[in-house]
Each structure stands twice: as C-alpha cells, then as structure tokens.
Amino acid sequence: NKQVVNRAVEKSLAVRPGPTEFFTTPSPFNSLLWFVAAKDSGGYYTAYRSVFDKGPVQFTYFPRNDQRADTISNQKDLQLLKKFAQGYYTIEKWGDTTILNVLRFGQVVGWYNPKEKFSFHYYLTYPKENDLVVQRGRFMHWNSQTAKAFFRRMFGSPLDPPRGK
C-alpha cells in the first residue's frame, strides 16, 4: 500500500515545481489512507491519499515560518525539536503563543479538513506547558461526522468540505 501511495505522490510531484523530498505514513488504525508531506525550500505540501484514490494528489501548503522562532529564548531546545522533526516542522503563532508543529505524526482529522492542526505540537513560548507532548489532540474533533469521512476517505471517496468551515 505504501508503494502505491508513493508512486501516486511521485507522479503528482513530478509536474509541480518545488518539492524536493517527501514522506508518507499511515493514518490511524489502517494502511489504506496515508498522510503525505512533501518539502520545498519554504514549507510543505501535505495531503491524505487513499490507495483507492484516482488522479493527482490534492495538496495543501503550509509555510515553515522559521522567522517566527527568532524570539524564542531557548534556541538549544528549538534545535533539538527540529532534529526530532527530521526537517519536517512548521512554526505558527496561536494568539500570544509560538508553536512548533512536527509533521511526522499527521494532522488532527486532516482527511476531513486539510487546514486542521498537526497532531504533535510544542509550545515554544511556554515550555512549561509541555508536560505531555505526545500527539496532543490526536483524536480531537473525532465525532460521527469526521469518523464517517475517515472511512469514506480510506476507500477513496473524495474529500467532502467540512460543514460550517
């Protein structure tokens, strides 16, 4: 299944300027729906791809935003986090908080809402709030609607736009 998805990603990236490398990882509880992250010089193209999907991969772009980390006082921790992310991270501002997302773990219901938050994020501004960092919110936003969408995407149905978004 990984090879099927990787071939589809390679084919889709071949016609897109920019991305130089990518990784794929299965979504929770199955090997039919895969999270994809392709890296370019300024950020990442992400997608969920079923082994049953037809046509090109539909990517969503997330900028890396390295400049947002300039104000972080503990640069040693920041470098360790970037190393842990294996080069696949974004930095965002959530209100007054700077966040480092590790893309390797996928998104919270990203198959349902491609702009959803990433499952693993670290509070750079408030490091004491990181007592339990492991995939915060992995199952946040799961409900009957997102679960049905998950199973539809696993079997290759197109993404329905989230209601109310």
Disulfide bonds with the S-S distance in Angstrom:
none
